């Protein structure tokens, strides 16, 4: 997946953010934390990159200024329409695997990654 996205200067999680915005429309950033099962800080960093690249717009909620609504910009929509359809990779890789097993695997890998990142920060 990463290799297919390299020409577009996108990472896999950036692609997933764009995927959800393209398919679900404007979305609260906090909702993507749940959907993508990533840490809030991780998603904030990814969204910042997408905003800086001009693909995503981050708008403060009228009621609670701390909450951010994400929506794809015209440049983001143009990029999305040029990207290869990578959803088929997900379908092939995870076909027939129980959603709970996938969620558990994601949680284990995230925890392991976070622990390794903390270790390397101390070294």
Backbone as XML, in Angstrom:
<?xml version="1.0"?>
<chain id="A" units="angstrom">
  <residue number="1" name="UNK">
    <atom name="N" x="0.821" y="-1.187" z="0.000"/>
    <atom name="CA" x="0.000" y="0.000" z="0.000"/>
    <atom name="C" x="0.868" y="1.255" z="0.000"/>
  </residue>
  <residue number="2" name="UNK">
    <atom name="N" x="1.860" y="1.278" z="0.900"/>
    <atom name="CA" x="2.733" y="2.459" z="0.990"/>
    <atom name="C" x="3.414" y="2.727" z="-0.353"/>
  </residue>
  <residue number="3" name="UNK">
    <atom name="N" x="3.861" y="1.657" z="-1.009"/>
    <atom name="CA" x="4.536" y="1.831" z="-2.290"/>
    <atom name="C" x="3.625" y="2.439" z="-3.346"/>
  </residue>
  <residue number="4" name="UNK">
    <atom name="N" x="2.346" y="2.078" z="-3.299"/>
    <atom name="CA" x="1.392" y="2.609" z="-4.272"/>
    <atom name="C" x="1.070" y="4.077" z="-3.988"/>
  </residue>
  <residue number="5" name="UNK">
    <atom name="N" x="1.263" y="4.501" z="-2.727"/>
    <atom name="CA" x="0.950" y="5.877" z="-2.337"/>
    <atom name="C" x="2.158" y="6.807" z="-2.431"/>
  </residue>
  <residue number="6" name="UNK">
    <atom name="N" x="3.343" y="6.232" z="-2.498"/>
    <atom name="CA" x="4.575" y="7.037" z="-2.498"/>
    <atom name="C" x="4.582" y="8.125" z="-3.572"/>
  </residue>
  <residue number="7" name="UNK">
    <atom name="N" x="4.156" y="7.838" z="-4.803"/>
    <atom name="CA" x="4.164" y="8.894" z="-5.822"/>
    <atom name="C" x="3.262" y="10.088" z="-5.463"/>
  </residue>
  <residue number="8" name="UNK">
    <atom name="N" x="2.326" y="9.862" z="-4.553"/>
    <atom name="CA" x="1.393" y="10.927" z="-4.158"/>
    <atom name="C" x="1.801" y="11.582" z="-2.837"/>
  </residue>
  <residue number="9" name="UNK">
    <atom name="N" x="2.931" y="11.156" z="-2.281"/>
    <atom name="CA" x="3.448" y="11.681" z="-1.012"/>
    <atom name="C" x="2.421" y="11.516" z="0.107"/>
  </residue>
  <residue number="10" name="UNK">
    <atom name="N" x="1.822" y="10.320" z="0.177"/>
    <atom name="CA" x="0.834" y="10.009" z="1.207"/>
    <atom name="C" x="1.233" y="8.747" z="1.953"/>
  </residue>
  <residue number="11" name="UNK">
    <atom name="N" x="0.937" y="8.724" z="3.240"/>
    <atom name="CA" x="1.084" y="7.515" z="4.032"/>
    <atom name="C" x="-0.246" y="6.795" z="4.103"/>
  </residue>
  <residue number="12" name="UNK">
    <atom name="N" x="-0.229" y="5.576" z="4.613"/>
    <atom name="CA" x="-1.439" y="4.761" z="4.677"/>
    <atom name="C" x="-2.519" y="5.417" z="5.546"/>
  </residue>
  <residue number="13" name="UNK">
    <atom name="N" x="-2.133" y="5.958" z="6.699"/>
    <atom name="CA" x="-3.138" y="6.555" z="7.566"/>
    <atom name="C" x="-3.683" y="7.831" z="6.955"/>
  </residue>
  <residue number="14" name="UNK">
    <atom name="N" x="-2.855" y="8.581" z="6.244"/>
    <atom name="CA" x="-3.355" y="9.765" z="5.526"/>
    <atom name="C" x="-4.402" y="9.327" z="4.500"/>
  </residue>
  <residue number="15" name="UNK">
    <atom name="N" x="-4.124" y="8.228" z="3.810"/>
    <atom name="CA" x="-5.072" y="7.705" z="2.830"/>
    <atom name="C" x="-6.391" y="7.347" z="3.508"/>
  </residue>
  <residue number="16" name="UNK">
    <atom name="N" x="-6.313" y="6.703" z="4.672"/>
    <atom name="CA" x="-7.538" y="6.316" z="5.381"/>
    <atom name="C" x="-8.349" y="7.532" z="5.804"/>
  </residue>
  <residue number="17" name="UNK">
    <atom name="N" x="-7.689" y="8.603" z="6.220"/>
    <atom name="CA" x="-8.411" y="9.837" z="6.571"/>
    <atom name="C" x="-9.135" y="10.352" z="5.331"/>
  </residue>
  <residue number="18" name="UNK">
    <atom name="N" x="-8.431" y="10.438" z="4.211"/>
    <atom name="CA" x="-9.058" y="10.904" z="2.971"/>
    <atom name="C" x="-10.189" y="9.976" z="2.545"/>
  </residue>
  <residue number="19" name="UNK">
    <atom name="N" x="-9.979" y="8.676" z="2.700"/>
    <atom name="CA" x="-11.009" y="7.694" z="2.350"/>
    <atom name="C" x="-12.300" y="7.976" z="3.114"/>
  </residue>
  <residue number="20" name="UNK">
    <atom name="N" x="-12.178" y="8.154" z="4.420"/>
    <atom name="CA" x="-13.375" y="8.394" z="5.230"/>
    <atom name="C" x="-14.033" y="9.725" z="4.886"/>
  </residue>
  <residue number="21" name="UNK">
    <atom name="N" x="-13.249" y="10.747" z="4.649"/>
    <atom name="CA" x="-13.831" y="12.039" z="4.286"/>
    <atom name="C" x="-14.497" y="11.967" z="2.912"/>
  </residue>
  <residue number="22" name="UNK">
    <atom name="N" x="-13.906" y="11.220" z="1.989"/>
    <atom name="CA" x="-14.476" y="11.082" z="0.643"/>
    <atom name="C" x="-15.789" y="10.305" z="0.687"/>
  </residue>
  <residue number="23" name="UNK">
    <atom name="N" x="-15.869" y="9.298" z="1.547"/>
    <atom name="CA" x="-17.049" y="8.442" z="1.589"/>
    <atom name="C" x="-18.112" y="8.883" z="2.595"/>
  </residue>
  <residue number="24" name="UNK">
    <atom name="N" x="-17.673" y="9.481" z="3.700"/>
    <atom name="CA" x="-18.617" y="9.851" z="4.755"/>
    <atom name="C" x="-18.900" y="11.348" z="4.794"/>
  </residue>
  <residue number="25" name="UNK">
    <atom name="N" x="-18.130" y="12.133" z="4.053"/>
    <atom name="CA" x="-18.301" y="13.577" z="4.081"/>
    <atom name="C" x="-17.622" y="14.183" z="5.296"/>
  </residue>
  <residue number="26" name="UNK">
    <atom name="N" x="-17.896" y="15.458" z="5.565"/>
    <atom name="CA" x="-17.277" y="16.121" z="6.712"/>
    <atom name="C" x="-17.504" y="15.315" z="7.995"/>
  </residue>
  <residue number="27" name="UNK">
    <atom name="N" x="-16.434" y="15.175" z="8.779"/>
    <atom name="CA" x="-16.452" y="14.306" z="9.952"/>
    <atom name="C" x="-15.736" y="14.998" z="11.106"/>
  </residue>
  <residue number="28" name="UNK">
    <atom name="N" x="-16.267" y="14.828" z="12.307"/>
    <atom name="CA" x="-15.587" y="15.358" z="13.483"/>
    <atom name="C" x="-14.289" y="14.583" z="13.689"/>
  </residue>
  <residue number="29" name="UNK">
    <atom name="N" x="-13.228" y="15.308" z="13.994"/>
    <atom name="CA" x="-11.923" y="14.674" z="14.166"/>
    <atom name="C" x="-11.968" y="13.610" z="15.256"/>
  </residue>
  <residue number="30" name="UNK">
    <atom name="N" x="-12.675" y="13.875" z="16.357"/>
    <atom name="CA" x="-12.755" y="12.906" z="17.460"/>
    <atom name="C" x="-13.387" y="11.588" z="16.990"/>
  </residue>
  <residue number="31" name="UNK">
    <atom name="N" x="-14.305" y="11.661" z="16.008"/>
    <atom name="CA" x="-14.938" y="10.450" z="15.500"/>
    <atom name="C" x="-13.952" y="9.596" z="14.699"/>
  </residue>
  <residue number="32" name="UNK">
    <atom name="N" x="-13.020" y="10.263" z="14.028"/>
    <atom name="CA" x="-12.010" y="9.512" z="13.266"/>
    <atom name="C" x="-11.037" y="8.785" z="14.186"/>
  </residue>
  <residue number="33" name="UNK">
    <atom name="N" x="-10.821" y="9.314" z="15.390"/>
    <atom name="CA" x="-9.964" y="8.618" z="16.358"/>
    <atom name="C" x="-10.540" y="7.228" z="16.606"/>
  </residue>
  <residue number="34" name="UNK">
    <atom name="N" x="-11.848" y="7.165" z="16.804"/>
    <atom name="CA" x="-12.528" y="5.880" z="17.026"/>
    <atom name="C" x="-12.517" y="5.015" z="15.769"/>
  </residue>
  <residue number="35" name="UNK">
    <atom name="N" x="-12.892" y="5.628" z="14.652"/>
    <atom name="CA" x="-13.006" y="4.878" z="13.397"/>
    <atom name="C" x="-11.673" y="4.268" z="12.982"/>
  </residue>
  <residue number="36" name="UNK">
    <atom name="N" x="-10.602" y="5.061" z="13.048"/>
    <atom name="CA" x="-9.288" y="4.591" z="12.600"/>
    <atom name="C" x="-8.523" y="3.865" z="13.698"/>
  </residue>
  <residue number="37" name="UNK">
    <atom name="N" x="-9.050" y="3.940" z="14.931"/>
    <atom name="CA" x="-8.423" y="3.302" z="16.086"/>
    <atom name="C" x="-6.959" y="3.718" z="16.227"/>
  </residue>
  <residue number="38" name="UNK">
    <atom name="N" x="-6.767" y="5.038" z="16.247"/>
    <atom name="CA" x="-5.432" y="5.599" z="16.475"/>
    <atom name="C" x="-5.503" y="6.530" z="17.678"/>
  </residue>
  <residue number="39" name="UNK">
    <atom name="N" x="-4.353" y="6.830" z="18.230"/>
    <atom name="CA" x="-4.295" y="7.768" z="19.344"/>
    <atom name="C" x="-4.660" y="9.165" z="18.854"/>
  </residue>
  <residue number="40" name="UNK">
    <atom name="N" x="-5.234" y="9.964" z="19.736"/>
    <atom name="CA" x="-5.636" y="11.328" z="19.390"/>
    <atom name="C" x="-4.443" y="12.137" z="18.874"/>
  </residue>
  <residue number="41" name="UNK">
    <atom name="N" x="-3.291" y="12.004" z="19.545"/>
    <atom name="CA" x="-2.100" y="12.755" z="19.132"/>
    <atom name="C" x="-1.617" y="12.313" z="17.749"/>
  </residue>
  <residue number="42" name="UNK">
    <atom name="N" x="-1.711" y="11.023" z="17.488"/>
    <atom name="CA" x="-1.303" y="10.500" z="16.173"/>
    <atom name="C" x="-2.187" y="11.082" z="15.082"/>
  </residue>
  <residue number="43" name="UNK">
    <atom name="N" x="-3.492" y="11.064" z="15.320"/>
    <atom name="CA" x="-4.412" y="11.604" z="14.313"/>
    <atom name="C" x="-4.198" y="13.102" z="14.136"/>
  </residue>
  <residue number="44" name="UNK">
    <atom name="N" x="-3.966" y="13.821" z="15.228"/>
    <atom name="CA" x="-3.718" y="15.267" z="15.129"/>
    <atom name="C" x="-2.529" y="15.562" z="14.236"/>
  </residue>
  <residue number="45" name="UNK">
    <atom name="N" x="-1.462" y="14.776" z="14.388"/>
    <atom name="CA" x="-0.268" y="14.967" z="13.556"/>
    <atom name="C" x="-0.572" y="14.674" z="12.087"/>
  </residue>
  <residue number="46" name="UNK">
    <atom name="N" x="-1.312" y="13.625" z="11.836"/>
    <atom name="CA" x="-1.664" y="13.250" z="10.463"/>
    <atom name="C" x="-2.550" y="14.313" z="9.831"/>
  </residue>
  <residue number="47" name="UNK">
    <atom name="N" x="-3.536" y="14.783" z="10.584"/>
    <atom name="CA" x="-4.431" y="15.823" z="10.070"/>
    <atom name="C" x="-3.647" y="17.104" z="9.800"/>
  </residue>
  <residue number="48" name="UNK">
    <atom name="N" x="-2.718" y="17.448" z="10.676"/>
    <atom name="CA" x="-1.895" y="18.653" z="10.467"/>
    <atom name="C" x="-1.147" y="18.587" z="9.142"/>
  </residue>
  <residue number="49" name="UNK">
    <atom name="N" x="-0.613" y="17.424" z="8.830"/>
    <atom name="CA" x="0.103" y="17.246" z="7.563"/>
    <atom name="C" x="-0.860" y="17.416" z="6.387"/>
  </residue>
  <residue number="50" name="UNK">
    <atom name="N" x="-2.038" y="16.805" z="6.480"/>
    <atom name="CA" x="-3.017" y="16.914" z="5.394"/>
    <atom name="C" x="-3.516" y="18.351" z="5.226"/>
  </residue>
  <residue number="51" name="UNK">
    <atom name="N" x="-3.642" y="19.076" z="6.333"/>
    <atom name="CA" x="-4.030" y="20.493" z="6.271"/>
    <atom name="C" x="-2.912" y="21.296" z="5.605"/>
  </residue>
  <residue number="52" name="UNK">
    <atom name="N" x="-1.674" y="21.044" z="6.038"/>
    <atom name="CA" x="-0.520" y="21.759" z="5.467"/>
    <atom name="C" x="-0.384" y="21.498" z="3.957"/>
  </residue>
  <residue number="53" name="UNK">
    <atom name="N" x="-0.693" y="20.279" z="3.532"/>
    <atom name="CA" x="-0.640" y="19.934" z="2.112"/>
    <atom name="C" x="-1.817" y="20.512" z="1.334"/>
  </residue>
  <residue number="54" name="UNK">
    <atom name="N" x="-2.826" y="21.003" z="2.065"/>
    <atom name="CA" x="-3.986" y="21.615" z="1.419"/>
    <atom name="C" x="-5.073" y="20.642" z="1.012"/>
  </residue>
  <residue number="55" name="UNK">
    <atom name="N" x="-5.034" y="19.405" z="1.539"/>
    <atom name="CA" x="-6.013" y="18.392" z="1.159"/>
    <atom name="C" x="-7.223" y="18.346" z="2.092"/>
  </residue>
  <residue number="56" name="UNK">
    <atom name="N" x="-7.037" y="18.828" z="3.317"/>
    <atom name="CA" x="-8.095" y="18.771" z="4.323"/>
    <atom name="C" x="-8.201" y="20.136" z="4.991"/>
  </residue>
  <residue number="57" name="UNK">
    <atom name="N" x="-9.431" y="20.493" z="5.314"/>
    <atom name="CA" x="-9.693" y="21.733" z="6.040"/>
    <atom name="C" x="-10.199" y="21.353" z="7.433"/>
  </residue>
  <residue number="58" name="UNK">
    <atom name="N" x="-9.711" y="22.053" z="8.434"/>
    <atom name="CA" x="-10.078" y="21.805" z="9.822"/>
    <atom name="C" x="-10.845" y="23.027" z="10.324"/>
  </residue>
  <residue number="59" name="UNK">
    <atom name="N" x="-12.110" y="22.829" z="10.697"/>
    <atom name="CA" x="-12.978" y="23.936" z="11.099"/>
    <atom name="C" x="-13.408" y="23.733" z="12.548"/>
  </residue>
  <residue number="60" name="UNK">
    <atom name="N" x="-13.274" y="24.763" z="13.372"/>
    <atom name="CA" x="-13.703" y="24.682" z="14.768"/>
    <atom name="C" x="-15.218" y="24.582" z="14.844"/>
  </residue>
  <residue number="61" name="UNK">
    <atom name="N" x="-15.687" y="23.752" z="15.750"/>
    <atom name="CA" x="-17.121" y="23.596" z="15.994"/>
    <atom name="C" x="-17.673" y="24.899" z="16.574"/>
  </residue>
  <residue number="62" name="UNK">
    <atom name="N" x="-18.863" y="25.279" z="16.157"/>
    <atom name="CA" x="-19.464" y="26.534" z="16.634"/>
    <atom name="C" x="-19.727" y="26.506" z="18.136"/>
  </residue>
  <residue number="63" name="UNK">
    <atom name="N" x="-20.135" y="25.358" z="18.647"/>
    <atom name="CA" x="-20.491" y="25.242" z="20.056"/>
    <atom name="C" x="-19.253" y="25.042" z="20.939"/>
  </residue>
  <residue number="64" name="UNK">
    <atom name="N" x="-18.383" y="24.108" z="20.527"/>
    <atom name="CA" x="-17.187" y="23.789" z="21.296"/>
    <atom name="C" x="-15.966" y="24.000" z="20.405"/>
  </residue>
  <residue number="65" name="UNK">
    <atom name="N" x="-15.285" y="25.104" z="20.595"/>
    <atom name="CA" x="-14.154" y="25.481" z="19.736"/>
    <atom name="C" x="-13.016" y="24.457" z="19.754"/>
  </residue>
  <residue number="66" name="UNK">
    <atom name="N" x="-12.973" y="23.626" z="20.787"/>
    <atom name="CA" x="-11.905" y="22.615" z="20.863"/>
    <atom name="C" x="-12.149" y="21.469" z="19.888"/>
  </residue>
  <residue number="67" name="UNK">
    <atom name="N" x="-13.385" y="21.258" z="19.515"/>
    <atom name="CA" x="-13.733" y="20.179" z="18.585"/>
    <atom name="C" x="-13.562" y="20.653" z="17.151"/>
  </residue>
  <residue number="68" name="UNK">
    <atom name="N" x="-12.992" y="19.794" z="16.318"/>
    <atom name="CA" x="-12.697" y="20.167" z="14.933"/>
    <atom name="C" x="-13.463" y="19.289" z="13.949"/>
  </residue>
  <residue number="69" name="UNK">
    <atom name="N" x="-14.066" y="19.955" z="12.978"/>
    <atom name="CA" x="-14.715" y="19.265" z="11.872"/>
    <atom name="C" x="-13.710" y="19.202" z="10.729"/>
  </residue>
  <residue number="70" name="UNK">
    <atom name="N" x="-13.560" y="18.030" z="10.156"/>
    <atom name="CA" x="-12.646" y="17.849" z="9.023"/>
    <atom name="C" x="-13.454" y="17.707" z="7.749"/>
  </residue>
  <residue number="71" name="UNK">
    <atom name="N" x="-13.000" y="18.372" z="6.720"/>
    <atom name="CA" x="-13.623" y="18.175" z="5.411"/>
    <atom name="C" x="-12.546" y="18.292" z="4.344"/>
  </residue>
  <residue number="72" name="UNK">
    <atom name="N" x="-12.777" y="17.580" z="3.270"/>
    <atom name="CA" x="-11.832" y="17.582" z="2.177"/>
    <atom name="C" x="-11.939" y="18.889" z="1.405"/>
  </residue>
  <residue number="73" name="UNK">
    <atom name="N" x="-10.797" y="19.426" z="1.003"/>
    <atom name="CA" x="-10.771" y="20.629" z="0.172"/>
    <atom name="C" x="-10.934" y="20.221" z="-1.294"/>
  </residue>
  <residue number="74" name="UNK">
    <atom name="N" x="-11.040" y="21.214" z="-2.160"/>
    <atom name="CA" x="-11.110" y="20.930" z="-3.602"/>
    <atom name="C" x="-9.845" y="20.206" z="-4.054"/>
  </residue>
  <residue number="75" name="UNK">
    <atom name="N" x="-8.684" y="20.622" z="-3.515"/>
    <atom name="CA" x="-7.417" y="19.954" z="-3.865"/>
    <atom name="C" x="-7.415" y="18.513" z="-3.359"/>
  </residue>
  <residue number="76" name="UNK">
    <atom name="N" x="-7.990" y="18.297" z="-2.176"/>
    <atom name="CA" x="-8.083" y="16.942" z="-1.637"/>
    <atom name="C" x="-8.985" y="16.060" z="-2.480"/>
  </residue>
  <residue number="77" name="UNK">
    <atom name="N" x="-10.093" y="16.607" z="-2.915"/>
    <atom name="CA" x="-11.020" y="15.861" z="-3.776"/>
    <atom name="C" x="-10.353" y="15.528" z="-5.107"/>
  </residue>
  <residue number="78" name="UNK">
    <atom name="N" x="-9.637" y="16.486" z="-5.656"/>
    <atom name="CA" x="-8.921" y="16.256" z="-6.926"/>
    <atom name="C" x="-7.896" y="15.133" z="-6.747"/>
  </residue>
  <residue number="79" name="UNK">
    <atom name="N" x="-7.121" y="15.201" z="-5.646"/>
    <atom name="CA" x="-6.135" y="14.155" z="-5.369"/>
    <atom name="C" x="-6.830" y="12.811" z="-5.206"/>
  </residue>
  <residue number="80" name="UNK">
    <atom name="N" x="-7.924" y="12.782" z="-4.430"/>
    <atom name="CA" x="-8.634" y="11.524" z="-4.181"/>
    <atom name="C" x="-9.060" y="10.880" z="-5.496"/>
  </residue>
  <residue number="81" name="UNK">
    <atom name="N" x="-9.526" y="11.682" z="-6.418"/>
    <atom name="CA" x="-9.986" y="11.155" z="-7.704"/>
    <atom name="C" x="-8.845" y="10.624" z="-8.561"/>
  </residue>
  <residue number="82" name="UNK">
    <atom name="N" x="-7.610" y="11.028" z="-8.258"/>
    <atom name="CA" x="-6.436" y="10.550" z="-8.998"/>
    <atom name="C" x="-5.799" y="9.316" z="-8.365"/>
  </residue>
  <residue number="83" name="UNK">
    <atom name="N" x="-6.097" y="9.062" z="-7.097"/>
    <atom name="CA" x="-5.464" y="7.959" z="-6.377"/>
    <atom name="C" x="-5.966" y="6.607" z="-6.874"/>
  </residue>
  <residue number="84" name="UNK">
    <atom name="N" x="-5.091" y="5.595" z="-6.826"/>
    <atom name="CA" x="-5.554" y="4.241" z="-7.164"/>
    <atom name="C" x="-6.535" y="3.765" z="-6.100"/>
  </residue>
  <residue number="85" name="UNK">
    <atom name="N" x="-7.467" y="2.903" z="-6.472"/>
    <atom name="CA" x="-8.460" y="2.368" z="-5.531"/>
    <atom name="C" x="-7.792" y="1.298" z="-4.679"/>
  </residue>
  <residue number="86" name="UNK">
    <atom name="N" x="-7.476" y="1.665" z="-3.451"/>
    <atom name="CA" x="-6.784" y="0.734" z="-2.563"/>
    <atom name="C" x="-7.735" y="-0.031" z="-1.652"/>
  </residue>
  <residue number="87" name="UNK">
    <atom name="N" x="-9.025" y="0.269" z="-1.719"/>
    <atom name="CA" x="-9.992" y="-0.437" z="-0.877"/>
    <atom name="C" x="-9.975" y="-1.931" z="-1.178"/>
  </residue>
  <residue number="88" name="UNK">
    <atom name="N" x="-9.667" y="-2.297" z="-2.407"/>
    <atom name="CA" x="-9.627" y="-3.710" z="-2.778"/>
    <atom name="C" x="-8.552" y="-4.440" z="-1.970"/>
  </residue>
  <residue number="89" name="UNK">
    <atom name="N" x="-7.471" y="-3.767" z="-1.610"/>
    <atom name="CA" x="-6.424" y="-4.387" z="-0.796"/>
    <atom name="C" x="-7.002" y="-4.790" z="0.553"/>
  </residue>
  <residue number="90" name="UNK">
    <atom name="N" x="-7.750" y="-3.895" z="1.155"/>
    <atom name="CA" x="-8.384" y="-4.177" z="2.445"/>
    <atom name="C" x="-9.339" y="-5.352" z="2.304"/>
  </residue>
  <residue number="91" name="UNK">
    <atom name="N" x="-10.158" y="-5.329" z="1.263"/>
    <atom name="CA" x="-11.150" y="-6.389" z="1.067"/>
    <atom name="C" x="-10.491" y="-7.753" z="0.900"/>
  </residue>
  <residue number="92" name="UNK">
    <atom name="N" x="-9.426" y="-7.812" z="0.121"/>
    <atom name="CA" x="-8.741" y="-9.084" z="-0.115"/>
    <atom name="C" x="-8.025" y="-9.552" z="1.156"/>
  </residue>
  <residue number="93" name="UNK">
    <atom name="N" x="-7.337" y="-8.635" z="1.820"/>
    <atom name="CA" x="-6.542" y="-9.004" z="2.985"/>
    <atom name="C" x="-7.394" y="-9.466" z="4.160"/>
  </residue>
  <residue number="94" name="UNK">
    <atom name="N" x="-8.552" y="-8.841" z="4.370"/>
    <atom name="CA" x="-9.333" y="-9.109" z="5.573"/>
    <atom name="C" x="-10.638" y="-9.860" z="5.320"/>
  </residue>
  <residue number="95" name="UNK">
    <atom name="N" x="-10.866" y="-10.316" z="4.106"/>
    <atom name="CA" x="-12.089" y="-11.037" z="3.782"/>
    <atom name="C" x="-12.241" y="-12.268" z="4.676"/>
  </residue>
  <residue number="96" name="UNK">
    <atom name="N" x="-13.381" y="-12.374" z="5.342"/>
    <atom name="CA" x="-13.665" y="-13.549" z="6.162"/>
    <atom name="C" x="-13.092" y="-13.497" z="7.566"/>
  </residue>
  <residue number="97" name="UNK">
    <atom name="N" x="-12.347" y="-12.454" z="7.900"/>
    <atom name="CA" x="-11.792" y="-12.341" z="9.247"/>
    <atom name="C" x="-12.762" y="-11.534" z="10.096"/>
  </residue>
  <residue number="98" name="UNK">
    <atom name="N" x="-13.073" y="-12.060" z="11.255"/>
    <atom name="CA" x="-14.021" y="-11.441" z="12.181"/>
    <atom name="C" x="-13.570" y="-10.028" z="12.566"/>
  </residue>
  <residue number="99" name="UNK">
    <atom name="N" x="-14.522" y="-9.081" z="12.591"/>
    <atom name="CA" x="-14.217" y="-7.694" z="12.940"/>
    <atom name="C" x="-13.579" y="-7.578" z="14.321"/>
  </residue>
  <residue number="100" name="UNK">
    <atom name="N" x="-14.024" y="-8.379" z="15.276"/>
    <atom name="CA" x="-13.456" y="-8.330" z="16.628"/>
    <atom name="C" x="-11.995" y="-8.762" z="16.615"/>
  </residue>
  <residue number="101" name="UNK">
    <atom name="N" x="-11.669" y="-9.760" z="15.806"/>
    <atom name="CA" x="-10.273" y="-10.216" z="15.710"/>
    <atom name="C" x="-9.401" y="-9.135" z="15.092"/>
  </residue>
  <residue number="102" name="UNK">
    <atom name="N" x="-9.916" y="-8.452" z="14.082"/>
    <atom name="CA" x="-9.177" y="-7.354" z="13.457"/>
    <atom name="C" x="-8.952" y="-6.238" z="14.458"/>
  </residue>
  <residue number="103" name="UNK">
    <atom name="N" x="-9.995" y="-5.874" z="15.203"/>
    <atom name="CA" x="-9.879" y="-4.802" z="16.203"/>
    <atom name="C" x="-8.862" y="-5.167" z="17.280"/>
  </residue>
  <residue number="104" name="UNK">
    <atom name="N" x="-8.883" y="-6.423" z="17.736"/>
    <atom name="CA" x="-7.928" y="-6.868" z="18.757"/>
    <atom name="C" x="-6.498" y="-6.807" z="18.226"/>
  </residue>
  <residue number="105" name="UNK">
    <atom name="N" x="-6.314" y="-7.219" z="16.997"/>
    <atom name="CA" x="-4.994" y="-7.181" z="16.385"/>
    <atom name="C" x="-4.480" y="-5.752" z="16.262"/>
  </residue>
  <residue number="106" name="UNK">
    <atom name="N" x="-5.345" y="-4.862" z="15.846"/>
    <atom name="CA" x="-4.973" y="-3.450" z="15.727"/>
    <atom name="C" x="-4.552" y="-2.914" z="17.088"/>
  </residue>
  <residue number="107" name="UNK">
    <atom name="N" x="-5.316" y="-3.228" z="18.128"/>
    <atom name="CA" x="-5.002" y="-2.743" z="19.480"/>
    <atom name="C" x="-3.645" y="-3.256" z="19.942"/>
  </residue>
  <residue number="108" name="UNK">
    <atom name="N" x="-3.369" y="-4.531" z="19.730"/>
    <atom name="CA" x="-2.088" y="-5.121" z="20.132"/>
    <atom name="C" x="-0.940" y="-4.441" z="19.390"/>
  </residue>
  <residue number="109" name="UNK">
    <atom name="N" x="-1.093" y="-4.254" z="18.098"/>
    <atom name="CA" x="-0.026" y="-3.634" z="17.309"/>
    <atom name="C" x="0.182" y="-2.172" z="17.694"/>
  </residue>
  <residue number="110" name="UNK">
    <atom name="N" x="-0.894" y="-1.455" z="17.973"/>
    <atom name="CA" x="-0.760" y="-0.060" z="18.398"/>
    <atom name="C" x="-0.028" y="0.034" z="19.727"/>
  </residue>
  <residue number="111" name="UNK">
    <atom name="N" x="-0.401" y="-0.819" z="20.663"/>
    <atom name="CA" x="0.254" y="-0.808" z="21.968"/>
    <atom name="C" x="1.733" y="-1.132" z="21.826"/>
  </residue>
  <residue number="112" name="UNK">
    <atom name="N" x="2.049" y="-2.149" z="21.054"/>
    <atom name="CA" x="3.450" y="-2.523" z="20.848"/>
    <atom name="C" x="4.224" y="-1.383" z="20.190"/>
  </residue>
  <residue number="113" name="UNK">
    <atom name="N" x="3.630" y="-0.742" z="19.193"/>
    <atom name="CA" x="4.285" y="0.369" z="18.504"/>
    <atom name="C" x="4.537" y="1.528" z="19.457"/>
  </residue>
  <residue number="114" name="UNK">
    <atom name="N" x="3.541" y="1.865" z="20.261"/>
    <atom name="CA" x="3.686" y="2.966" z="21.224"/>
    <atom name="C" x="4.796" y="2.664" z="22.225"/>
  </residue>
  <residue number="115" name="UNK">
    <atom name="N" x="4.861" y="1.433" z="22.707"/>
    <atom name="CA" x="5.915" y="1.057" z="23.652"/>
    <atom name="C" x="7.291" y="1.174" z="23.017"/>
  </residue>
  <residue number="116" name="UNK">
    <atom name="N" x="7.409" y="0.731" z="21.781"/>
    <atom name="CA" x="8.700" y="0.831" z="21.093"/>
    <atom name="C" x="9.082" y="2.281" z="20.838"/>
  </residue>
  <residue number="117" name="UNK">
    <atom name="N" x="8.097" y="3.112" z="20.493"/>
    <atom name="CA" x="8.380" y="4.536" z="20.271"/>
    <atom name="C" x="8.848" y="5.203" z="21.556"/>
  </residue>
  <residue number="118" name="UNK">
    <atom name="N" x="8.231" y="4.861" z="22.682"/>
    <atom name="CA" x="8.655" y="5.415" z="23.973"/>
    <atom name="C" x="10.072" y="4.967" z="24.313"/>
  </residue>
  <residue number="119" name="UNK">
    <atom name="N" x="10.369" y="3.711" z="24.003"/>
    <atom name="CA" x="11.716" y="3.190" z="24.263"/>
    <atom name="C" x="12.753" y="3.922" z="23.432"/>
  </residue>
  <residue number="120" name="UNK">
    <atom name="N" x="12.461" y="4.119" z="22.148"/>
    <atom name="CA" x="13.433" y="4.812" z="21.295"/>
    <atom name="C" x="13.580" y="6.279" z="21.657"/>
  </residue>
  <residue number="121" name="UNK">
    <atom name="N" x="12.518" y="6.876" z="22.225"/>
    <atom name="CA" x="12.624" y="8.265" z="22.683"/>
    <atom name="C" x="13.590" y="8.396" z="23.842"/>
  </residue>
  <residue number="122" name="UNK">
    <atom name="N" x="13.703" y="7.343" z="24.655"/>
    <atom name="CA" x="14.595" y="7.385" z="25.813"/>
    <atom name="C" x="16.034" y="7.071" z="25.460"/>
  </residue>
  <residue number="123" name="UNK">
    <atom name="N" x="16.229" y="6.435" z="24.326"/>
    <atom name="CA" x="17.586" y="6.021" z="23.926"/>
    <atom name="C" x="18.330" y="7.156" z="23.273"/>
  </residue>
</chain>
